[in-house]
């Protein structure tokens, strides 16, 4: 299957957060290793689907940052991912507090559990707004870099396309390519 054929559907943010909270409650109320494992399998599949949607949207946006639809999707994910992280943290608290750690290790290996503990230490609803701002700035930078159209040797190139010229055997070509490349980042640019 070609990547362009992979279906993309934006998840409903309220439903995702509600599902994460329900998963946390189900994990906390699990009365057996089998029940905890069933919740873990269900939630892992669900979070994988949500993460896949984010990856598809981000990849398609970076392929063509001029695509209006995926620009909107990028903006959506910039705003929603910090909220999703917060909701995921509630689920992770329930996983880490579960008395069925041995059964859960079938789904969540030790590195995952260590990462979950770290996330609990660093995640706070107080920083959602800051994370949204950081995401927006990162996307703005990505769009700026992707928009670069640099005239070089009579043709127009992107920053990435200048790479081979910057590694050319000929010193004069390398020098001119690097000047063109770094000229894009000139301190006089107001948008950097």
URFENJO-V313810 format. One record per residue. N is the residue number from 1. RES is the residue in one small letter. PSI is psi in radians with two decimals (* if undefined). Layout:
BEGIN
n=N res=RES psi=PSI
n=N res=RES psi=PSI
END
This chain:
BEGIN
n=1 res=x psi=2.34
n=2 res=x psi=2.55
n=3 res=x psi=-0.60
n=4 res=x psi=-0.34
n=5 res=x psi=-0.18
n=6 res=x psi=2.20
n=7 res=x psi=2.46
n=8 res=x psi=2.26
n=9 res=x psi=2.22
n=10 res=x psi=2.22
n=11 res=x psi=2.69
n=12 res=x psi=2.04
n=13 res=x psi=-0.72
n=14 res=x psi=-0.69
n=15 res=x psi=-0.68
n=16 res=x psi=-0.81
n=17 res=x psi=-0.71
n=18 res=x psi=-0.70
n=19 res=x psi=-0.69
n=20 res=x psi=-0.74
n=21 res=x psi=-0.71
n=22 res=x psi=-0.68
n=23 res=x psi=-0.70
n=24 res=x psi=-0.76
n=25 res=x psi=-0.74
n=26 res=x psi=-0.69
n=27 res=x psi=-0.74
n=28 res=x psi=-0.53
n=29 res=x psi=0.01
n=30 res=x psi=2.30
n=31 res=x psi=0.11
n=32 res=x psi=2.82
n=33 res=x psi=-0.65
n=34 res=x psi=-0.71
n=35 res=x psi=-0.74
n=36 res=x psi=-0.72
n=37 res=x psi=-0.70
n=38 res=x psi=-0.74
n=39 res=x psi=-0.78
n=40 res=x psi=-0.76
n=41 res=x psi=-0.78
n=42 res=x psi=-0.81
n=43 res=x psi=-0.62
n=44 res=x psi=-0.79
n=45 res=x psi=-0.72
n=46 res=x psi=-0.87
n=47 res=x psi=-0.61
n=48 res=x psi=-0.71
n=49 res=x psi=-0.75
n=50 res=x psi=-0.79
n=51 res=x psi=-0.67
n=52 res=x psi=-0.71
n=53 res=x psi=-0.73
n=54 res=x psi=-0.73
n=55 res=x psi=-0.76
n=56 res=x psi=-0.83
n=57 res=x psi=-0.79
n=58 res=x psi=-0.76
n=59 res=x psi=-0.79
n=60 res=x psi=-0.57
n=61 res=x psi=-0.73
n=62 res=x psi=-0.42
n=63 res=x psi=-0.75
n=64 res=x psi=1.67
n=65 res=x psi=-0.11
n=66 res=x psi=-0.16
n=67 res=x psi=1.97
n=68 res=x psi=-0.69
n=69 res=x psi=-0.87
n=70 res=x psi=-0.34
n=71 res=x psi=-0.78
n=72 res=x psi=-0.70
n=73 res=x psi=-0.68
n=74 res=x psi=-0.76
n=75 res=x psi=-0.72
n=76 res=x psi=-0.87
n=77 res=x psi=-0.61
n=78 res=x psi=-0.67
n=79 res=x psi=-0.68
n=80 res=x psi=-0.59
n=81 res=x psi=-0.74
n=82 res=x psi=-0.59
n=83 res=x psi=-0.70
n=84 res=x psi=-0.74
n=85 res=x psi=-0.73
n=86 res=x psi=-0.77
n=87 res=x psi=-0.66
n=88 res=x psi=-0.61
n=89 res=x psi=-0.69
n=90 res=x psi=-0.71
n=91 res=x psi=-0.76
n=92 res=x psi=-0.61
n=93 res=x psi=-0.76
n=94 res=x psi=-0.67
n=95 res=x psi=-0.83
n=96 res=x psi=-0.47
n=97 res=x psi=-0.15
n=98 res=x psi=2.40
n=99 res=x psi=0.01
n=100 res=x psi=0.78
n=101 res=x psi=-0.66
n=102 res=x psi=-0.78
n=103 res=x psi=-0.71
n=104 res=x psi=-0.38
n=105 res=x psi=-0.28
n=106 res=x psi=-0.59
n=107 res=x psi=-0.74
n=108 res=x psi=1.74
n=109 res=x psi=2.98
n=110 res=x psi=-0.77
n=111 res=x psi=-0.63
n=112 res=x psi=-0.77
n=113 res=x psi=-0.68
n=114 res=x psi=-0.72
n=115 res=x psi=-0.68
n=116 res=x psi=-0.73
n=117 res=x psi=-0.72
n=118 res=x psi=-0.71
n=119 res=x psi=-0.68
n=120 res=x psi=-0.59
n=121 res=x psi=-0.51
n=122 res=x psi=-0.33
n=123 res=x psi=2.34
n=124 res=x psi=2.40
n=125 res=x psi=-0.37
n=126 res=x psi=-0.39
n=127 res=x psi=0.10
n=128 res=x psi=-0.82
n=129 res=x psi=-0.71
n=130 res=x psi=-0.69
n=131 res=x psi=-0.64
n=132 res=x psi=-0.73
n=133 res=x psi=-0.79
n=134 res=x psi=-0.72
n=135 res=x psi=-0.77
n=136 res=x psi=-0.74
n=137 res=x psi=-0.69
n=138 res=x psi=-0.74
n=139 res=x psi=-0.67
n=140 res=x psi=-0.74
n=141 res=x psi=-0.76
n=142 res=x psi=-0.79
n=143 res=x psi=-0.70
n=144 res=x psi=-0.84
n=145 res=x psi=-0.75
n=146 res=x psi=-0.43
n=147 res=x psi=-0.15
n=148 res=x psi=2.21
n=149 res=x psi=1.84
n=150 res=x psi=2.18
n=151 res=x psi=2.22
n=152 res=x psi=2.19
n=153 res=x psi=0.72
n=154 res=x psi=0.08
n=155 res=x psi=2.91
n=156 res=x psi=2.30
n=157 res=x psi=2.74
n=158 res=x psi=3.01
n=159 res=x psi=-0.76
n=160 res=x psi=-0.65
n=161 res=x psi=-0.33
n=162 res=x psi=-0.25
n=163 res=x psi=-0.92
n=164 res=x psi=-0.60
n=165 res=x psi=-0.57
n=166 res=x psi=-0.27
n=167 res=x psi=0.16
n=168 res=x psi=2.67
n=169 res=x psi=-0.56
n=170 res=x psi=2.12
n=171 res=x psi=-0.68
n=172 res=x psi=-0.67
n=173 res=x psi=-0.80
n=174 res=x psi=-0.80
n=175 res=x psi=-0.81
n=176 res=x psi=-0.70
n=177 res=x psi=-0.72
n=178 res=x psi=-0.65
n=179 res=x psi=-0.72
n=180 res=x psi=-0.76
n=181 res=x psi=-0.96
n=182 res=x psi=-0.37
n=183 res=x psi=-0.51
n=184 res=x psi=-0.57
n=185 res=x psi=0.25
n=186 res=x psi=2.39
n=187 res=x psi=-0.30
n=188 res=x psi=-0.21
n=189 res=x psi=2.16
n=190 res=x psi=-0.27
n=191 res=x psi=0.08
n=192 res=x psi=*
END
